[in-house]
Amino acid sequence: MSGIKETIEKIKPLDPEILAKAQDKLDNLTKPPGSLGRLEELAKQMAGITGSLEPPVRPALIATFAADHGVVKDGVSAFPQEVTAQMVLNIINGGAGVNVLARHAGADVWVVDVGVAHDFGPVEGLIDRKLAPGTESMLRGPAMSMELAEKSVQVGIDLAQEAVAKGYSALGTGEMGIGNTTPASAIAALYSGLPAEKVTGRGTGLDDGGLAAKVRVIERALEVNKPNKDDPLDVLAKVGGLEIGAICGLCLGGAAAHVPVVVDGFISTAGALLAVKMCPGAADYLVSAHRSVEIGHTAMLREMGLNPLMDLDFRLGEGTGAAIGLSLVEAAVKIMTEMATFASAGVTDKQE
């Protein structure tokens, strides 16, 4: 499988000729130019990503990466760590929010154990890529070694390559990991330059006291570890998570394969941000599905120049927003490929 450097080298700018042709096609459909707004922008992006005026976006896959976090022991979550494993089984059994919305969108779900602190044994439907039983507490030192950080990114790259080899034409990101809003908030604070309190939310439902404690943990972790924001792997190792690394890799792997990657919420965006910091050109291949309730989400999107498709007050994760986003991607492509042109419909175009 391709390494990180080799994968980044395969990520190329979108073809301006295809983008121009897509714009021309959209402008000649039976509607005023630009009247379908973001759907038209999305259709054009899909053409640029795939190099086709009939972009393939089916079948679609949501990869839900699961991992635990040592920082949970420092009181940053309202839920205990064992909920990660319990929810992994729930997703495998089809009972989670991501399953319902993926079924609605016609997308498949792969559940990937990249670092859950639980021995599942052989479980049908679980992809075992476990690198460690969770991270260490970033409050006392790096969350993981540089070697583990690199391996976590490689997990995502490999999954993207495997998905494309199986015929998937669009990817979505998802995650499951109790405590993972804490590393995501640390990444948001580092890259936005904002104080931790401005990018840290309540996660699974912390009260005021819990939120204040969580902010202090993030501030201390950044102070103790001093992550180098010019080295995204260093950031991932010091204040990240194994599933965040895998999401980063999925974004890079999708971009390298000219496949769109629909990014879910707060934690997924932390992984996407690291991917864009490794390779700025990867941003062209990403679609932000929605704006999360988590207050640090907007700061990360701004850092990447991404405009979310929706604002539905989501804060669940798992890939739920990505599922809805994938359905909008399909709708956008259908506009470009199924709508009549003025000429084909015999409709008079606007006067010159």
PLY file of the C-alpha trace (Angstrom):
ply
format ascii 1.0
element vertex 352
property float x
property float y
property float z
element edge 351
property int vertex1
property int vertex2
end_header
0.00 0.00 0.00
1.13 3.55 -0.72
2.83 5.41 2.11
1.89 8.92 3.20
4.48 10.68 1.05
3.67 8.62 -2.04
-0.05 9.23 -1.52
0.40 13.00 -1.23
2.44 13.03 -4.44
-0.58 11.58 -6.29
-2.89 14.43 -5.26
-3.19 16.81 -8.20
-5.11 20.08 -8.74
-8.57 19.76 -10.25
-8.54 19.95 -14.05
-9.53 23.54 -15.05
-10.72 22.35 -18.47
-13.20 19.90 -16.93
-14.34 22.56 -14.45
-15.01 24.99 -17.30
-16.94 22.36 -19.27
-19.00 21.51 -16.18
-19.83 25.18 -15.65
-20.88 25.52 -19.29
-23.10 22.45 -19.01
-24.73 23.72 -15.82
-25.34 27.13 -17.38
-27.17 25.53 -20.31
-29.65 23.57 -18.20
-33.28 24.69 -18.15
-32.94 27.17 -15.30
-31.47 30.59 -14.69
-27.68 30.28 -14.24
-26.75 29.58 -10.65
-30.36 29.20 -9.51
-29.65 25.87 -7.82
-26.87 27.48 -5.82
-24.71 25.12 -3.80
-25.92 22.07 -5.74
-24.42 23.55 -8.88
-21.15 24.29 -7.10
-21.12 20.73 -5.77
-21.80 19.20 -9.19
-18.95 21.21 -10.69
-16.62 20.07 -7.90
-17.58 16.43 -8.51
-16.74 16.86 -12.20
-13.38 18.33 -11.30
-12.59 15.58 -8.80
-13.53 12.69 -11.06
-12.51 14.25 -14.39
-15.93 13.48 -15.83
-19.08 15.40 -16.76
-20.99 12.35 -15.55
-19.27 11.92 -12.18
-19.66 8.51 -10.57
-20.75 8.90 -6.94
-22.33 5.48 -6.43
-21.81 3.20 -4.65
-20.90 5.26 -1.59
-19.19 4.19 1.61
-18.93 5.67 5.09
-15.85 4.52 7.02
-16.46 4.81 10.76
-13.15 4.60 12.64
-13.26 3.75 16.34
-10.64 4.39 19.02
-10.31 5.24 22.70
-8.50 8.08 24.43
-6.38 7.99 27.58
-7.45 11.53 28.42
-10.90 10.20 29.38
-9.35 9.24 32.72
-8.88 12.97 33.34
-12.59 13.64 33.43
-13.23 15.16 29.99
-16.31 13.07 29.14
-19.74 12.58 30.65
-19.70 8.95 29.44
-17.31 6.14 30.50
-14.76 4.69 28.10
-16.55 1.34 27.73
-19.27 3.07 25.73
-16.90 3.18 22.73
-16.87 -0.62 22.42
-20.61 -0.84 23.14
-21.37 1.64 20.38
-19.06 -0.15 17.95
-21.17 -3.27 18.41
-24.34 -1.22 18.01
-23.11 0.17 14.68
-22.09 -3.31 13.51
-25.58 -4.53 14.39
-27.16 -1.71 12.40
-28.81 0.11 15.28
-26.92 3.42 15.40
-27.77 6.78 13.91
-25.19 6.35 11.16
-26.80 3.07 10.10
-30.25 4.62 9.79
-29.05 7.63 7.80
-26.68 5.56 5.66
-29.57 3.28 4.73
-31.60 6.36 3.87
-28.77 7.65 1.67
-28.07 4.25 0.13
-24.52 4.14 1.49
-22.63 1.24 3.05
-20.90 1.50 6.44
-17.54 -0.03 7.32
-16.69 -0.09 11.03
-12.94 -0.03 11.67
-11.31 -0.71 15.05
-8.13 1.33 14.92
-7.64 1.64 18.67
-10.53 0.57 20.91
-9.56 -0.42 24.47
-11.49 -3.66 24.22
-10.75 -7.14 22.88
-13.62 -7.83 20.50
-12.30 -11.15 19.29
-13.59 -12.25 15.90
-16.72 -10.19 15.18
-18.42 -10.35 11.81
-18.67 -6.88 10.30
-15.74 -5.39 12.24
-12.58 -4.47 10.35
-9.69 -5.04 12.75
-6.88 -2.54 12.24
-6.16 -2.04 15.93
-2.83 -0.31 16.51
-3.07 0.06 20.29
-5.75 -0.11 23.01
-6.31 3.63 22.78
-3.95 6.55 23.28
-2.12 7.74 26.37
-3.37 10.80 28.24
-2.15 13.89 26.41
-2.30 15.70 29.72
0.95 14.05 30.81
2.79 13.68 27.51
2.24 12.72 23.87
-0.97 10.85 23.11
1.04 8.42 21.00
4.42 7.90 19.38
5.26 9.34 15.98
5.36 5.78 14.69
1.79 5.13 15.85
0.63 8.44 14.42
2.06 7.56 11.03
0.53 4.08 11.17
-2.89 5.51 11.99
-2.76 7.73 8.88
-1.72 4.71 6.86
-4.78 2.81 8.08
-6.99 5.44 6.49
-4.98 5.52 3.27
-5.21 1.74 3.01
-8.97 1.79 3.64
-9.48 4.37 0.91
-7.48 2.29 -1.54
-9.38 -0.86 -0.61
-12.73 0.90 -0.98
-11.85 2.29 -4.42
-10.58 -1.15 -5.49
-13.97 -2.58 -4.49
-15.70 -0.04 -6.73
-16.78 2.70 -4.29
-17.02 6.08 -6.00
-17.55 8.34 -2.98
-16.35 8.13 0.60
-17.67 9.56 3.86
-15.87 9.89 7.18
-17.18 8.78 10.55
-15.82 8.07 14.02
-16.63 6.62 17.41
-14.52 7.32 20.47
-15.52 8.53 23.91
-13.49 11.63 24.75
-12.50 12.45 21.18
-13.84 16.01 21.24
-10.91 16.81 23.54
-8.13 16.07 21.00
-10.26 17.66 18.27
-10.56 20.83 20.37
-6.81 20.84 20.97
-6.20 20.62 17.21
-8.75 23.39 16.62
-7.11 25.66 19.21
-3.63 25.07 17.80
-4.47 25.84 14.18
-7.01 28.60 14.74
-4.88 30.42 17.31
-7.99 30.81 19.46
-8.01 30.14 23.22
-9.12 26.61 24.14
-12.29 27.93 25.75
-13.37 29.39 22.38
-13.15 26.06 20.55
-14.18 23.58 23.24
-17.75 22.38 23.63
-19.65 20.07 25.93
-19.07 16.92 23.86
-21.39 14.20 25.14
-23.07 16.58 27.57
-20.71 18.00 30.20
-22.09 20.43 32.76
-20.45 23.83 33.36
-17.93 22.42 35.81
-17.02 19.58 33.51
-16.59 21.93 30.57
-14.27 24.19 32.57
-12.18 21.18 33.60
-12.02 20.00 29.98
-10.73 23.40 28.87
-8.01 23.26 31.53
-6.96 19.80 30.35
-6.64 21.04 26.76
-4.69 24.12 27.80
-2.35 22.02 29.89
-1.92 19.39 27.15
-0.91 22.03 24.63
1.50 23.55 27.15
3.05 20.21 28.11
3.40 18.83 24.57
4.10 21.97 22.54
2.92 20.44 19.26
4.53 21.88 16.15
1.69 23.04 13.90
4.07 23.05 10.93
4.36 19.27 11.35
0.86 17.72 11.27
2.18 14.31 12.26
3.71 15.86 15.37
0.35 17.45 16.20
-1.42 14.12 15.69
1.09 12.28 17.88
1.03 14.78 20.72
-2.64 15.78 21.00
-4.53 13.64 18.48
-6.23 10.28 18.34
-5.88 7.08 16.37
-9.25 7.52 14.65
-8.38 11.15 13.84
-5.22 9.92 12.14
-7.18 7.33 10.18
-9.65 9.97 9.01
-6.71 12.09 7.90
-5.46 9.14 5.87
-8.88 8.47 4.33
-9.01 12.09 3.13
-5.55 11.79 1.58
-6.27 8.39 0.06
-9.55 9.54 -1.44
-7.95 12.64 -2.94
-5.12 10.59 -4.42
-7.67 8.30 -6.09
-9.75 11.25 -7.44
-12.68 10.22 -5.25
-14.72 12.77 -3.25
-14.56 12.53 0.53
-17.58 13.86 2.43
-16.40 14.95 5.87
-18.70 14.58 8.88
-18.55 16.85 11.93
-16.11 18.11 14.54
-13.81 15.13 15.03
-13.81 14.18 11.35
-12.92 17.77 10.48
-9.93 17.62 12.82
-8.66 14.67 10.77
-9.44 16.47 7.51
-7.61 19.57 8.74
-4.47 17.53 9.41
-4.76 16.09 5.88
-5.00 19.58 4.39
-2.03 20.74 6.46
-0.05 17.80 5.04
-1.28 18.54 1.50
-3.19 21.80 0.88
-4.42 20.48 -2.46
-6.44 17.79 -0.68
-9.01 20.43 0.29
-10.35 20.47 -3.29
-11.43 16.85 -2.88
-13.28 17.37 0.41
-16.92 18.23 1.00
-17.91 19.48 4.45
-21.28 17.86 5.13
-22.49 20.10 7.95
-21.64 22.61 10.62
-21.52 20.93 14.02
-22.91 22.38 17.23
-19.39 21.95 18.65
-18.08 25.52 18.82
-14.61 24.78 17.44
-15.92 23.33 14.18
-16.34 26.61 12.31
-12.77 27.65 13.13
-11.38 24.49 11.55
-13.58 24.80 8.47
-12.43 28.40 8.06
-8.80 27.26 8.26
-9.42 24.92 5.31
-11.63 27.28 3.34
-14.54 24.81 3.39
-18.18 25.87 3.47
-20.49 23.24 5.03
-23.51 22.10 3.06
-25.90 22.07 6.02
-26.45 23.37 9.52
-28.76 20.91 11.26
-27.53 21.27 14.86
-25.88 17.82 14.62
-23.35 16.76 17.25
-23.47 12.96 17.13
-20.60 12.02 14.86
-20.40 8.38 13.68
-20.73 9.58 10.06
-24.34 10.74 10.43
-23.75 14.09 8.74
-21.67 12.43 6.03
-24.63 10.21 5.15
-26.87 13.22 4.53
-24.01 14.95 2.70
-23.56 11.98 0.37
-27.24 12.17 -0.58
-26.77 15.84 -1.50
-23.72 14.97 -3.59
-25.84 12.48 -5.51
-28.60 15.07 -5.95
-26.10 17.59 -7.31
-24.72 15.13 -9.84
-28.23 14.18 -10.97
-28.96 17.84 -11.68
-26.00 18.00 -14.02
-26.60 14.64 -15.68
-30.39 14.30 -15.83
-31.76 17.83 -16.25
-32.64 18.93 -19.79
-30.77 21.65 -21.62
-32.56 24.56 -23.28
-31.81 23.02 -26.67
-32.94 19.47 -25.84
-36.15 20.65 -24.18
-37.01 23.20 -26.85
-37.09 25.97 -24.26
-36.12 29.48 -25.29
-32.98 30.65 -23.53
-32.63 34.15 -22.06
-32.22 37.01 -24.50
-28.70 38.23 -25.18
0 1
1 2
2 3
3 4
4 5
5 6
6 7
7 8
8 9
9 10
10 11
11 12
12 13
13 14
14 15
15 16
16 17
17 18
18 19
19 20
20 21
21 22
22 23
23 24
24 25
25 26
26 27
27 28
28 29
29 30
30 31
31 32
32 33
33 34
34 35
35 36
36 37
37 38
38 39
39 40
40 41
41 42
42 43
43 44
44 45
45 46
46 47
47 48
48 49
49 50
50 51
51 52
52 53
53 54
54 55
55 56
56 57
57 58
58 59
59 60
60 61
61 62
62 63
63 64
64 65
65 66
66 67
67 68
68 69
69 70
70 71
71 72
72 73
73 74
74 75
75 76
76 77
77 78
78 79
79 80
80 81
81 82
82 83
83 84
84 85
85 86
86 87
87 88
88 89
89 90
90 91
91 92
92 93
93 94
94 95
95 96
96 97
97 98
98 99
99 100
100 101
101 102
102 103
103 104
104 105
105 106
106 107
107 108
108 109
109 110
110 111
111 112
112 113
113 114
114 115
115 116
116 117
117 118
118 119
119 120
120 121
121 122
122 123
123 124
124 125
125 126
126 127
127 128
128 129
129 130
130 131
131 132
132 133
133 134
134 135
135 136
136 137
137 138
138 139
139 140
140 141
141 142
142 143
143 144
144 145
145 146
146 147
147 148
148 149
149 150
150 151
151 152
152 153
153 154
154 155
155 156
156 157
157 158
158 159
159 160
160 161
161 162
162 163
163 164
164 165
165 166
166 167
167 168
168 169
169 170
170 171
171 172
172 173
173 174
174 175
175 176
176 177
177 178
178 179
179 180
180 181
181 182
182 183
183 184
184 185
185 186
186 187
187 188
188 189
189 190
190 191
191 192
192 193
193 194
194 195
195 196
196 197
197 198
198 199
199 200
200 201
201 202
202 203
203 204
204 205
205 206
206 207
207 208
208 209
209 210
210 211
211 212
212 213
213 214
214 215
215 216
216 217
217 218
218 219
219 220
220 221
221 222
222 223
223 224
224 225
225 226
226 227
227 228
228 229
229 230
230 231
231 232
232 233
233 234
234 235
235 236
236 237
237 238
238 239
239 240
240 241
241 242
242 243
243 244
244 245
245 246
246 247
247 248
248 249
249 250
250 251
251 252
252 253
253 254
254 255
255 256
256 257
257 258
258 259
259 260
260 261
261 262
262 263
263 264
264 265
265 266
266 267
267 268
268 269
269 270
270 271
271 272
272 273
273 274
274 275
275 276
276 277
277 278
278 279
279 280
280 281
281 282
282 283
283 284
284 285
285 286
286 287
287 288
288 289
289 290
290 291
291 292
292 293
293 294
294 295
295 296
296 297
297 298
298 299
299 300
300 301
301 302
302 303
303 304
304 305
305 306
306 307
307 308
308 309
309 310
310 311
311 312
312 313
313 314
314 315
315 316
316 317
317 318
318 319
319 320
320 321
321 322
322 323
323 324
324 325
325 326
326 327
327 328
328 329
329 330
330 331
331 332
332 333
333 334
334 335
335 336
336 337
337 338
338 339
339 340
340 341
341 342
342 343
343 344
344 345
345 346
346 347
347 348
348 349
349 350
350 351
